[in-house]
Amino acid sequence: RAMAGPPGLKPLVAVGQVTSTPDKELNFAACAGLVREASRRGACLVFLPEGFDYIGSDTAQTLSLAEGLDGDLMGRYAELARDCGVWLSLGGFHERGQDWPTTQRIYNCHALLDAAGRLVAAYRKTHLCDVELEGRVTMKESSFTNPGTEIVPPVSTPAGKPKLSVCYDLRFPEISLALRRAGAEILTYPSAFTVPTGSAHWEVLLRARAIESQCYVVAAAQTGKNHERRTSYGHALVVDPWGAVVAQCREGTGLCYAEIDLDYLHRIRREIPVHSHRRPDLYGTVAL
């Protein structure tokens, strides 16, 4: 059981890298094993990536496997959080919302559970990934997913105040800057990046979000062959508020660990006070 350490010790977070498949039982067993390992190492908060529950091989399967936040799978994760005494960032749950009977579409939901297994925040992905790279990647998330309608305020955790987002949200700095203004100290980007986009943009975007917001950035990731038609990029990592990569997963599934040093974060903010230098009075639409 992960407990608060002696005064002066920095909180430890664990960041997961997994290869989800359409088999929900195998996925849960793999993720639960990582959570238990992180708990033994003393992590207070464990991050799992987008699609930690499953990655379906087609739209029909993706929809058929979805559950509500009050369903069996989230109940098992709540029990896991209680048993291990850790907070869980469950970074992309295929959620059947209350409008499922009428829309037949799901939400891509980032759920945050506390160490008692309580759901303390739920963010539905607002930016849906509709991308076509000719001959390489075709995705149309909006064909089966409802976009969320709001961003969620940062939540106080033993490691600091994270803001919740999911994967493609990484490409939109407006959301991270808005939550920085609301007090965020950790930006989360649980993801299932493709290989072409990940190899080109993953690390540079994560480091940019850290530098411009002066926050820690935590990005759990899918890796490897999820099914016969999908391979994920991996490279789960943590970036500090200066923009340095301080932890990164190797190839394959596993965990990386990072200490969250909030004193360091606030020193960087004092030394380069970009937040107070911003000019929101100038950032509206430019008149032509």
HUURTA-V254155 format. One record per residue. RES is the residue in three letters. PSI is psi as a letter, one per 20 degrees, with the letter a starting at -180 (none if undefined). BURIAL is + if it has 24 or more other C-alpha atoms within 12 Angstrom, else -. D_FIRST is the distance of its C-alpha to the first C-alpha in Angstrom with 2 decimals. Layout:
res: {RES | RES}
psi: {PSI | PSI}
burial: {BURIAL | BURIAL}
d_first: {D_FIRST | D_FIRST}
This chain:
res: {ARG | ALA | MET | ALA | GLY | PRO | PRO | GLY | LEU | LYS | PRO | LEU | VAL | ALA | VAL | GLY | GLN | VAL | THR | SER | THR | PRO | ASP | LYS | GLU | LEU | ASN | PHE | ALA | ALA | CYS | ALA | GLY | LEU | VAL | ARG | GLU | ALA | SER | ARG | ARG | GLY | ALA | CYS | LEU | VAL | PHE | LEU | PRO | GLU | GLY | PHE | ASP | TYR | ILE | GLY | SER | ASP | THR | ALA | GLN | THR | LEU | SER | LEU | ALA | GLU | GLY | LEU | ASP | GLY | ASP | LEU | MET | GLY | ARG | TYR | ALA | GLU | LEU | ALA | ARG | ASP | CYS | GLY | VAL | TRP | LEU | SER | LEU | GLY | GLY | PHE | HIS | GLU | ARG | GLY | GLN | ASP | TRP | PRO | THR | THR | GLN | ARG | ILE | TYR | ASN | CYS | HIS | ALA | LEU | LEU | ASP | ALA | ALA | GLY | ARG | LEU | VAL | ALA | ALA | TYR | ARG | LYS | THR | HIS | LEU | CYS | ASP | VAL | GLU | LEU | GLU | GLY | ARG | VAL | THR | MET | LYS | GLU | SER | SER | PHE | THR | ASN | PRO | GLY | THR | GLU | ILE | VAL | PRO | PRO | VAL | SER | THR | PRO | ALA | GLY | LYS | PRO | LYS | LEU | SER | VAL | CYS | TYR | ASP | LEU | ARG | PHE | PRO | GLU | ILE | SER | LEU | ALA | LEU | ARG | ARG | ALA | GLY | ALA | GLU | ILE | LEU | THR | TYR | PRO | SER | ALA | PHE | THR | VAL | PRO | THR | GLY | SER | ALA | HIS | TRP | GLU | VAL | LEU | LEU | ARG | ALA | ARG | ALA | ILE | GLU | SER | GLN | CYS | TYR | VAL | VAL | ALA | ALA | ALA | GLN | THR | GLY | LYS | ASN | HIS | GLU | ARG | ARG | THR | SER | TYR | GLY | HIS | ALA | LEU | VAL | VAL | ASP | PRO | TRP | GLY | ALA | VAL | VAL | ALA | GLN | CYS | ARG | GLU | GLY | THR | GLY | LEU | CYS | TYR | ALA | GLU | ILE | ASP | LEU | ASP | TYR | LEU | HIS | ARG | ILE | ARG | ARG | GLU | ILE | PRO | VAL | HIS | SER | HIS | ARG | ARG | PRO | ASP | LEU | TYR | GLY | THR | VAL | ALA | LEU}
psi: {p | p | r | p | r | q | p | h | q | q | q | p | q | p | p | q | o | r | n | q | a | i | o | h | g | h | g | g | g | g | g | h | g | g | g | h | g | h | g | h | i | j | q | i | p | p | p | q | r | p | k | h | g | r | o | q | i | r | g | g | g | g | h | h | i | q | r | r | i | j | a | g | g | h | h | h | h | g | h | g | g | g | h | i | k | q | q | p | o | n | j | m | p | n | p | o | a | h | j | g | h | h | h | k | q | r | q | n | p | o | p | p | q | a | i | j | j | p | o | i | q | p | p | p | p | h | o | q | n | n | p | o | o | p | i | g | p | p | p | m | h | i | i | j | p | p | q | r | j | q | q | p | q | q | p | p | r | i | i | a | o | q | q | p | a | p | e | h | h | h | j | n | i | h | h | h | h | g | h | g | h | j | j | q | i | p | p | p | m | p | r | m | q | r | g | g | h | g | h | h | i | f | g | h | g | g | h | g | h | g | g | h | i | l | q | q | p | p | n | q | q | q | q | a | o | h | a | i | j | p | p | q | h | b | l | p | r | p | p | r | i | i | j | p | o | i | q | p | q | a | q | a | q | b | q | q | q | q | p | o | n | h | g | g | g | h | g | g | h | g | h | n | m | h | g | i | i | q | m | h | i | i | j | a | p | p | p | none}
burial: {+ | + | - | - | - | - | - | - | - | - | + | + | + | + | + | + | + | + | + | + | + | + | - | + | - | - | + | + | - | + | + | + | + | + | + | + | + | + | + | - | + | + | + | + | + | + | + | + | + | + | + | + | + | + | + | + | - | - | - | - | - | + | + | + | + | + | + | + | + | - | - | - | + | + | - | - | + | + | + | + | + | + | - | + | + | + | + | + | + | + | + | + | + | + | + | + | + | - | - | - | - | - | - | - | + | + | + | + | + | + | + | + | + | + | + | - | + | + | + | + | + | + | + | + | + | + | + | + | + | - | - | - | - | - | - | - | - | - | + | - | + | - | - | + | + | + | + | + | - | - | + | + | + | + | + | - | + | + | + | + | + | + | + | + | + | + | + | + | + | + | + | - | + | - | + | + | + | + | + | + | - | - | + | + | + | + | + | + | + | + | + | + | + | + | + | - | + | + | - | - | - | + | + | - | + | + | + | + | + | + | + | + | + | + | + | + | + | + | + | + | + | + | + | + | + | + | - | - | - | + | + | + | + | + | + | + | + | + | + | + | + | + | + | - | + | + | + | + | + | - | - | + | + | + | + | + | + | + | + | + | + | + | - | - | + | + | - | + | + | - | - | - | - | - | + | - | - | - | - | - | - | - | - | - | - | - | - | -}
d_first: {0.00 | 3.80 | 6.25 | 9.97 | 11.72 | 15.09 | 18.09 | 19.69 | 16.84 | 17.07 | 14.35 | 13.43 | 14.00 | 14.15 | 17.35 | 18.11 | 21.46 | 22.36 | 25.59 | 25.77 | 28.68 | 30.26 | 28.10 | 25.33 | 23.70 | 23.56 | 22.26 | 19.37 | 18.49 | 18.68 | 16.66 | 13.85 | 13.84 | 13.64 | 10.75 | 8.67 | 10.28 | 9.64 | 5.85 | 6.62 | 9.23 | 7.61 | 9.24 | 9.23 | 11.82 | 12.84 | 16.58 | 18.40 | 22.22 | 25.16 | 25.79 | 22.25 | 23.34 | 26.63 | 29.72 | 32.85 | 35.94 | 38.29 | 38.52 | 39.18 | 36.09 | 33.93 | 35.22 | 35.03 | 31.30 | 30.27 | 28.46 | 27.98 | 24.88 | 25.03 | 25.21 | 23.29 | 21.49 | 20.03 | 19.05 | 17.06 | 15.30 | 14.62 | 13.09 | 10.96 | 9.79 | 9.11 | 7.41 | 4.93 | 5.18 | 7.56 | 11.33 | 13.56 | 17.09 | 18.99 | 22.08 | 24.96 | 24.92 | 28.32 | 28.84 | 31.65 | 32.47 | 34.73 | 37.73 | 37.10 | 40.01 | 42.45 | 41.30 | 39.83 | 37.73 | 34.01 | 31.92 | 29.67 | 26.78 | 23.88 | 21.26 | 18.46 | 15.68 | 13.56 | 9.97 | 11.92 | 13.63 | 16.84 | 19.32 | 20.12 | 22.58 | 24.62 | 27.14 | 29.84 | 31.22 | 34.53 | 36.09 | 36.73 | 37.46 | 41.09 | 42.12 | 44.79 | 45.27 | 48.41 | 47.90 | 44.23 | 41.95 | 42.69 | 40.17 | 40.96 | 37.80 | 39.97 | 41.66 | 38.78 | 36.44 | 37.07 | 36.48 | 34.30 | 36.33 | 34.20 | 31.65 | 28.62 | 28.04 | 25.10 | 21.98 | 20.09 | 16.46 | 14.25 | 16.02 | 19.47 | 21.74 | 21.91 | 24.92 | 24.82 | 27.36 | 27.93 | 29.74 | 33.46 | 32.76 | 32.38 | 36.18 | 36.77 | 36.16 | 37.32 | 34.05 | 31.98 | 34.59 | 34.70 | 30.96 | 31.20 | 33.80 | 31.41 | 28.85 | 26.71 | 24.97 | 23.32 | 25.40 | 23.81 | 25.95 | 24.19 | 27.11 | 29.09 | 31.92 | 34.84 | 35.97 | 39.21 | 37.72 | 34.56 | 36.57 | 38.87 | 36.81 | 33.00 | 32.31 | 35.28 | 34.41 | 30.78 | 32.04 | 34.77 | 32.45 | 30.42 | 33.66 | 35.48 | 32.65 | 31.17 | 27.65 | 24.83 | 25.19 | 22.40 | 23.80 | 21.89 | 24.55 | 26.05 | 27.73 | 30.34 | 32.35 | 31.02 | 34.18 | 37.78 | 38.72 | 35.76 | 34.11 | 31.57 | 31.58 | 27.97 | 27.41 | 24.18 | 24.01 | 23.27 | 26.28 | 26.42 | 28.84 | 31.59 | 31.52 | 30.11 | 27.89 | 24.92 | 22.89 | 24.13 | 23.33 | 25.82 | 27.73 | 25.98 | 22.54 | 19.38 | 17.41 | 18.49 | 16.67 | 18.19 | 17.85 | 19.30 | 21.91 | 23.41 | 25.88 | 27.27 | 27.53 | 29.51 | 31.70 | 32.71 | 33.56 | 35.70 | 37.48 | 38.37 | 38.49 | 39.25 | 37.81 | 40.56 | 43.14 | 42.82 | 45.98 | 45.11 | 48.75 | 49.80 | 47.27 | 48.92 | 51.30 | 53.88 | 57.37 | 59.64}
